[in-house]
Amino acid sequence: MQITCLPIQISSVTPRASIPSLSSNHRLVFNIASFQNSEHAFSTIAFKRSSHRSRTGFKAPVLAAMRSEEDCIIDDDDAFYMRRCVELAKRATGCTSPNPLVGCVIVKDGEIVGQGFHPKAGQPHAEVFALRDAGDLAENATAYVSLEPCNHYGRTPPCTEALIKAKVKRVVIGMVDPNPIVSSSGITRLRDAGIDVTVGVEQDFCKKMNEGFIHRMLTAKPFLALRYSMSLNGCFLDKIGEGASDSGGYYSKLLQEYDALILSSSLADKLSTISSQEEANVSIQPIQIIMASNAQQQSPILASSNLVEDSGPKVVVFTKKELDAESRTSSSGVETVVLQNINLESILDYCYRRGLCSVLLDLRGDIKDLEMLLRDGFEQKLLQKIVVEVLPEWCVKEDERQVPLSMNWLESKAVKDLQSKQLGGSVLLECYL
């Protein structure tokens, strides 16, 4: 049995901490926490910490840094509160698609007086919840929001009008909304109303949190990531590390984050066990997509008795041949999509039309039916991210957990923003193409 590995060339590695630089308005914004274990020495910077107790019970530290040679104070409060917005927004992970994750914090006189996040598409936005929480205290306060407030009528009224009506004095925005019907119009509306607006605070964190939403808006395709497990000597393994599928495990969190999951048809009898265990997302699971080019691949899927979901099909089978009426009747929990040609682009187009923002291609089981999709992902540049779990094992020939996969067609690829994380005995690698 051939041992294969993915020929990826590392072009850059994201450091654990980097030296902050001055922004265009000469205000220095950086992450204090990222320096805690940094190898960099900042002998010229002294930090002072004090704290307030907010009305919401959230203890908000006030951070100040003094550069001795310039004798100037650098305010980091904006960065701190924006990170709080991100923390709030992530509470709705997996529940807002096709809407983005958004958090909002209202601060007055150094105290958090209101906070909220967008819980689900169709429900009020983060700003509305935060303003309700703040009440009259929102007047002359600063509103921090991780994404530009909307300025149009959809299923909910414009958040810009809510902020203006509440008479906030200042709005700090993490990132501009890539949605063409919003893009900067919210910022313009707030400024026209006399509100001081600051944009781009902790922008990278805000973008990272909504990479699927951003990609869908800019390309009209869902964000596509590849996940696989491998041994120390580069074998693909049909295995997930210990605890990875449990609540808090990386695989359980991935299933919470992604709207759809592309799986091998060989996993048909295990579909009910492939689900996120995160408490915040028990009722919302990713759609499971399977390619079935023949009846042998279709039968195990249709025979499964626990695929029916009250909210709609959980499993989508892409096939070139219509199923017979009897199969359709007995398998109401399975949606069948018949295509002239099954390829990755057609699957992603389907996901986009369904309103999905992110898709995970999971190399598990007998992945021969996924090799074509994998090739499409690289050659057509449809793949954006790679997640690799490196298991503390050495693979040998005839190992039953080894996944045979030919990658002779793949040329060397440079990746960027490579990051690693220790997960018990395994190491998780994440990078972008």
C-alpha positions as CSV (number, residue, x, y, z in Angstrom):
1,M,0.0,0.0,0.0
2,Q,1.4,3.3,-1.1
3,I,2.2,5.9,1.6
4,T,1.3,9.4,0.5
5,C,1.5,12.9,1.9
6,L,0.3,16.2,0.8
7,P,3.1,18.2,-0.9
8,I,2.5,21.6,0.7
9,Q,5.2,24.2,0.9
10,I,5.1,26.5,3.9
11,S,5.6,30.1,2.8
12,S,5.0,31.9,6.1
13,V,4.3,31.1,9.7
14,T,2.1,33.3,11.9
15,P,4.2,34.3,15.0
16,R,2.7,34.0,18.4
17,A,3.1,37.7,18.8
18,S,4.2,40.6,16.7
19,I,5.5,44.1,17.4
20,P,2.6,46.5,17.1
21,S,2.7,49.4,14.6
22,L,1.1,52.8,14.6
23,S,-2.1,53.1,12.6
24,S,-2.9,56.0,10.2
25,N,-4.4,58.1,13.0
26,H,-1.3,57.5,15.2
27,R,-3.2,55.4,17.8
28,L,-1.6,52.2,18.8
29,V,-4.0,49.3,19.2
30,F,-2.7,45.9,20.1
31,N,-3.5,42.7,22.0
32,I,-2.0,42.7,25.5
33,A,-2.8,39.0,26.0
34,S,-0.7,38.0,23.0
35,F,2.4,39.3,24.7
36,Q,2.0,37.2,27.8
37,N,4.1,34.3,26.5
38,S,5.9,36.2,23.8
39,E,9.6,35.9,23.3
40,H,9.8,39.6,22.4
41,A,11.1,42.0,25.1
42,F,9.4,45.4,25.5
43,S,11.7,47.0,28.0
44,T,10.6,50.5,27.0
45,I,6.9,49.8,27.6
46,A,5.3,49.8,31.1
47,F,1.7,48.7,31.7
48,K,-0.7,49.9,34.3
49,R,-3.9,48.0,35.0
50,S,-7.0,49.0,36.9
51,S,-10.6,47.9,36.6
52,H,-14.2,48.9,36.8
53,R,-17.3,46.8,37.7
54,S,-19.9,47.3,35.0
55,R,-23.7,47.5,35.4
56,T,-23.9,44.2,33.5
57,G,-21.5,42.5,36.0
58,F,-18.7,42.3,33.5
59,K,-15.4,43.5,34.9
60,A,-13.7,45.6,32.3
61,P,-10.0,46.3,32.7
62,V,-8.7,49.7,31.7
63,L,-5.3,49.3,30.1
64,A,-2.8,52.0,29.5
65,A,0.8,51.8,28.1
66,M,3.5,54.4,28.4
67,R,6.4,54.7,26.0
68,S,9.1,56.2,28.2
69,E,11.2,57.8,25.4
70,E,8.1,59.6,24.0
71,D,6.3,60.1,27.3
72,C,2.8,59.5,25.7
73,I,-0.2,57.5,26.8
74,I,-1.5,54.8,24.4
75,D,-5.2,53.9,25.0
76,D,-6.1,50.2,24.4
77,D,-9.7,50.3,25.6
78,D,-11.1,50.2,22.0
79,A,-9.3,47.0,21.3
80,F,-10.4,45.5,24.6
81,Y,-14.1,46.2,24.1
82,M,-14.0,45.0,20.5
83,R,-12.6,41.7,21.7
84,R,-15.5,41.5,24.0
85,C,-17.8,42.0,21.0
86,V,-16.1,39.0,19.3
87,E,-16.6,36.9,22.4
88,L,-20.3,37.7,22.5
89,A,-20.8,37.1,18.8
90,K,-19.2,33.6,19.0
91,R,-22.0,32.5,21.4
92,A,-24.2,32.1,18.3
93,T,-21.6,30.1,16.3
94,G,-23.4,27.9,13.8
95,C,-26.8,29.5,14.3
96,T,-26.8,32.7,12.2
97,S,-26.0,31.6,8.6
98,P,-26.4,33.1,6.1
99,N,-26.1,36.1,8.4
100,P,-22.7,36.9,10.0
101,L,-21.8,36.6,13.7
102,V,-22.0,40.0,15.3
103,G,-21.5,41.3,18.9
104,C,-22.1,44.7,20.4
105,V,-21.1,46.4,23.6
106,I,-22.3,49.8,24.9
107,V,-19.8,51.6,27.2
108,K,-20.3,54.7,29.2
109,D,-17.8,56.3,31.6
110,G,-15.6,53.3,31.4
111,E,-18.3,50.8,32.3
112,I,-20.2,48.3,30.1
113,V,-23.9,49.3,30.4
114,G,-25.3,47.1,27.7
115,Q,-24.3,44.1,25.5
116,G,-25.8,41.7,23.0
117,F,-25.2,39.5,20.0
118,H,-27.2,38.4,16.9
119,P,-28.6,35.0,17.9
120,K,-30.2,33.8,14.6
121,A,-31.1,34.9,11.1
122,G,-34.5,36.8,11.2
123,Q,-34.0,37.9,14.9
124,P,-32.9,41.4,16.0
125,H,-29.3,42.3,15.4
126,A,-26.6,42.7,18.1
127,E,-27.0,46.5,18.3
128,V,-30.7,46.2,19.2
129,F,-30.1,43.7,22.0
130,A,-27.2,45.9,23.4
131,L,-29.3,49.1,23.2
132,R,-32.2,47.4,25.0
133,D,-29.8,46.2,27.7
134,A,-28.4,49.7,28.1
135,G,-31.7,51.6,28.1
136,D,-31.4,55.3,28.7
137,L,-27.7,54.9,29.6
138,A,-26.9,54.5,25.9
139,E,-27.2,58.3,25.5
140,N,-23.8,59.9,25.0
141,A,-22.2,56.4,25.3
142,T,-19.8,54.6,22.9
143,A,-21.2,51.6,21.0
144,Y,-18.7,48.9,20.0
145,V,-19.8,46.6,17.2
146,S,-17.8,43.9,15.4
147,L,-19.4,44.5,12.0
148,E,-20.6,47.7,10.4
149,P,-24.2,48.4,11.4
150,C,-26.8,47.8,8.7
151,N,-28.4,50.7,6.9
152,H,-31.3,49.0,5.1
153,Y,-34.7,47.5,5.8
154,G,-34.7,43.7,5.6
155,R,-36.3,41.3,8.1
156,T,-35.2,43.9,10.7
157,P,-35.0,47.7,10.7
158,P,-31.7,49.5,10.1
159,C,-29.3,49.4,13.1
160,T,-28.0,52.8,12.2
161,E,-31.3,54.3,13.0
162,A,-31.5,52.5,16.3
163,L,-28.1,53.9,17.3
164,I,-29.0,57.4,16.2
165,K,-32.3,57.3,18.0
166,A,-30.5,56.1,21.2
167,K,-28.3,59.2,20.9
168,V,-25.0,57.4,21.2
169,K,-22.0,59.7,21.0
170,R,-19.5,57.4,19.3
171,V,-19.5,54.1,17.3
172,V,-16.4,51.9,17.1
173,I,-16.6,49.3,14.2
174,G,-14.5,46.2,13.8
175,M,-14.8,45.8,10.0
176,V,-16.8,47.2,7.1
177,D,-19.6,45.0,5.9
178,P,-18.7,43.3,2.6
179,N,-22.4,43.0,1.7
180,P,-22.9,45.4,-1.3
181,I,-26.2,46.7,0.1
182,V,-24.4,47.8,3.3
183,S,-20.7,48.4,2.4
184,S,-19.8,51.7,4.1
185,S,-23.4,53.2,3.9
186,G,-23.9,52.5,7.6
187,I,-20.7,54.4,8.4
188,T,-21.8,57.3,6.2
189,R,-25.2,57.4,7.8
190,L,-23.8,57.5,11.3
191,R,-21.3,60.3,10.5
192,D,-24.0,62.3,8.7
193,A,-26.0,62.2,12.0
194,G,-23.0,63.7,13.8
195,I,-21.8,60.5,15.5
196,D,-18.0,60.0,15.8
197,V,-17.1,56.8,14.0
198,T,-13.9,54.7,14.2
199,V,-13.4,51.8,11.8
200,G,-11.0,48.9,11.7
201,V,-10.4,48.2,15.4
202,E,-9.2,44.5,15.9
203,Q,-10.2,44.0,12.2
204,D,-8.4,40.7,11.8
205,F,-10.2,39.1,14.6
206,C,-13.6,40.3,13.3
207,K,-12.8,39.0,9.8
208,K,-11.5,35.7,11.0
209,M,-14.8,35.1,12.9
210,N,-16.8,35.7,9.7
211,E,-14.5,34.3,7.0
212,G,-17.3,32.2,5.5
213,F,-19.8,35.1,5.3
214,I,-17.1,37.4,3.8
215,H,-16.1,34.9,1.2
216,R,-19.7,34.2,0.2
217,M,-20.4,37.9,-0.2
218,L,-17.3,38.5,-2.3
219,T,-17.3,35.4,-4.5
220,A,-20.9,34.1,-4.6
221,K,-19.6,30.8,-3.4
222,P,-19.3,29.2,0.1
223,F,-16.0,29.2,1.9
224,L,-14.5,25.7,1.4
225,A,-12.1,24.0,3.9
226,L,-10.4,20.6,3.8
227,R,-9.9,18.5,6.9
228,Y,-7.9,15.3,7.3
229,S,-5.9,13.3,9.8
230,M,-2.4,12.1,9.2
231,S,0.4,10.2,10.9
232,L,3.8,11.6,11.7
233,N,5.3,10.1,8.6
234,G,2.7,11.6,6.3
235,C,0.0,8.9,5.8
236,F,-3.6,9.9,5.5
237,L,-5.5,8.1,8.3
238,D,-9.2,7.3,8.7
239,K,-9.2,8.3,12.3
240,I,-9.9,11.2,14.6
241,G,-7.9,11.9,17.7
242,E,-9.1,11.0,21.2
243,G,-11.7,13.5,22.5
244,A,-11.8,15.4,19.2
245,S,-15.5,14.5,18.6
246,D,-16.5,15.3,22.2
247,S,-17.8,18.6,23.4
248,G,-15.0,21.1,23.3
249,G,-13.0,18.9,20.9
250,Y,-11.7,20.5,17.7
251,Y,-13.8,18.3,15.4
252,S,-17.0,18.9,17.4
253,K,-16.3,22.7,17.1
254,L,-15.7,22.4,13.3
255,L,-19.1,20.7,12.9
256,Q,-20.6,23.6,14.8
257,E,-18.8,26.2,12.6
258,Y,-19.5,24.8,9.2
259,D,-22.9,24.9,7.5
260,A,-22.3,21.7,5.4
261,L,-20.1,18.7,5.5
262,I,-19.0,16.6,2.4
263,L,-18.5,13.0,3.4
264,S,-17.6,9.7,1.7
265,S,-20.6,7.5,0.9
266,S,-18.9,4.7,2.9
267,L,-19.9,6.6,6.1
268,A,-23.6,6.3,5.3
269,D,-24.3,4.0,8.3
270,K,-22.5,6.4,10.6
271,L,-24.2,9.7,9.6
272,S,-26.3,9.9,12.8
273,T,-23.1,9.8,14.9
274,I,-21.3,12.6,13.0
275,S,-22.6,15.7,14.8
276,S,-21.4,18.6,16.9
277,Q,-21.6,18.0,20.6
278,E,-21.4,21.7,21.5
279,E,-24.2,22.7,23.9
280,A,-24.9,26.0,22.2
281,N,-25.6,24.2,18.9
282,V,-27.4,21.0,19.8
283,S,-30.3,21.6,17.5
284,I,-28.4,22.9,14.5
285,Q,-26.1,20.5,12.7
286,P,-24.3,20.8,9.4
287,I,-26.0,19.5,6.3
288,Q,-24.3,16.2,5.3
289,I,-23.5,16.0,1.6
290,I,-22.8,12.7,-0.1
291,M,-22.1,11.8,-3.7
292,A,-23.8,8.5,-4.8
293,S,-23.2,7.6,-8.4
294,N,-24.8,4.2,-8.2
295,A,-27.4,2.2,-6.3
296,Q,-24.8,0.5,-4.1
297,Q,-23.8,3.8,-2.7
298,Q,-27.5,5.1,-2.4
299,S,-28.9,2.1,-0.5
300,P,-27.1,2.4,2.8
301,I,-28.1,6.1,3.0
302,L,-31.8,5.5,2.2
303,A,-31.9,2.5,4.7
304,S,-30.8,4.7,7.6
305,S,-33.8,5.2,9.9
306,N,-32.7,8.3,11.8
307,L,-32.1,10.9,9.0
308,V,-35.5,12.7,9.2
309,E,-35.3,16.3,10.6
310,D,-38.3,18.4,11.4
311,S,-36.7,21.5,10.0
312,G,-35.9,19.8,6.6
313,P,-33.5,17.4,5.1
314,K,-30.3,16.9,7.0
315,V,-28.7,14.7,4.3
316,V,-28.3,15.7,0.6
317,V,-27.4,13.0,-1.9
318,F,-25.9,14.2,-5.2
319,T,-26.6,11.6,-7.9
320,K,-26.7,11.3,-11.7
321,K,-29.7,8.9,-11.6
322,E,-33.2,9.5,-10.2
323,L,-34.2,7.4,-7.3
324,D,-37.4,5.3,-7.7
325,A,-40.7,6.5,-6.1
326,E,-40.5,3.8,-3.4
327,S,-37.1,4.9,-2.2
328,R,-38.2,8.5,-2.1
329,T,-41.3,7.7,0.0
330,S,-39.3,5.7,2.6
331,S,-36.5,8.3,2.8
332,S,-38.2,11.7,3.4
333,G,-35.2,12.8,5.4
334,V,-32.9,12.6,2.4
335,E,-32.9,15.2,-0.3
336,T,-31.8,14.0,-3.7
337,V,-30.1,16.4,-6.1
338,V,-29.8,15.0,-9.7
339,L,-27.1,16.7,-11.8
340,Q,-25.9,16.2,-15.3
341,N,-22.3,16.3,-14.0
342,I,-21.3,16.0,-10.4
343,N,-18.4,18.2,-9.5
344,L,-17.2,20.4,-6.7
345,E,-18.4,23.7,-8.3
346,S,-21.9,22.4,-8.8
347,I,-22.1,21.3,-5.2
348,L,-20.8,24.7,-4.0
349,D,-23.4,26.4,-6.3
350,Y,-26.1,24.4,-4.7
351,C,-24.9,25.3,-1.2
352,Y,-24.8,29.0,-2.2
353,R,-28.4,28.9,-3.4
354,R,-29.4,27.3,-0.2
355,G,-27.9,30.2,1.7
356,L,-24.9,28.3,3.2
357,C,-21.7,30.2,4.0
358,S,-19.2,27.5,4.7
359,V,-18.5,23.9,3.6
360,L,-16.1,21.3,5.1
361,L,-14.6,18.6,2.9
362,D,-13.8,15.8,5.3
363,L,-11.4,13.1,4.1
364,R,-12.6,10.0,6.1
365,G,-13.7,6.5,5.3
366,D,-13.3,5.2,1.7
367,I,-12.6,8.5,0.1
368,K,-12.2,7.4,-3.6
369,D,-15.5,9.2,-4.3
370,L,-14.0,12.4,-2.9
371,E,-10.7,12.4,-4.9
372,M,-12.3,14.2,-7.8
373,L,-13.7,16.8,-5.6
374,L,-10.3,17.2,-3.9
375,R,-8.7,17.7,-7.2
376,D,-11.3,20.3,-8.3
377,G,-10.7,22.1,-5.1
378,F,-7.0,22.6,-5.8
379,E,-7.0,23.0,-9.6
380,Q,-10.0,25.3,-9.7
381,K,-8.8,27.3,-6.6
382,L,-12.1,26.6,-4.8
383,L,-10.3,25.5,-1.6
384,Q,-9.4,28.3,0.9
385,K,-8.4,26.6,4.1
386,I,-6.8,23.3,5.3
387,V,-7.2,21.8,8.7
388,V,-4.8,18.9,9.5
389,E,-4.8,16.8,12.7
390,V,-1.3,15.2,13.1
391,L,-1.7,12.1,15.3
392,P,1.1,10.7,17.5
393,E,1.4,7.6,15.3
394,W,3.8,6.1,12.8
395,C,2.0,4.5,9.9
396,V,3.2,1.2,8.4
397,K,2.2,-0.8,5.3
398,E,-1.1,-2.7,5.5
399,D,-2.3,-0.5,8.3
400,E,-6.1,-0.8,8.1
401,R,-6.6,2.9,9.2
402,Q,-4.5,4.1,6.3
403,V,-6.4,5.9,3.6
404,P,-5.0,5.2,0.1
405,L,-5.0,8.5,-1.9
406,S,-3.1,9.3,-5.0
407,M,-1.9,12.9,-5.1
408,N,0.4,12.6,-8.2
409,W,-1.6,15.3,-9.9
410,L,-1.0,17.9,-7.2
411,E,1.8,20.4,-7.7
412,S,3.7,22.0,-4.8
413,K,1.4,24.5,-3.1
414,A,2.5,27.4,-0.9
415,V,0.3,28.1,2.1
416,K,0.0,31.1,4.4
417,D,-0.8,31.9,7.9
418,L,0.2,28.5,9.2
419,Q,-0.8,28.0,12.9
420,S,-0.4,25.1,15.2
421,K,-2.1,24.0,18.4
422,Q,-1.4,21.2,20.8
423,L,-4.4,19.0,21.4
424,G,-3.5,16.4,24.0
425,G,-1.2,14.0,22.1
426,S,-2.1,15.4,18.7
427,V,-1.2,18.6,16.9
428,L,-3.7,20.6,14.9
429,L,-2.4,22.6,11.9
430,E,-4.4,25.3,10.2
431,C,-3.4,27.3,7.1
432,Y,-4.8,29.1,4.1
433,L,-4.2,28.7,0.3
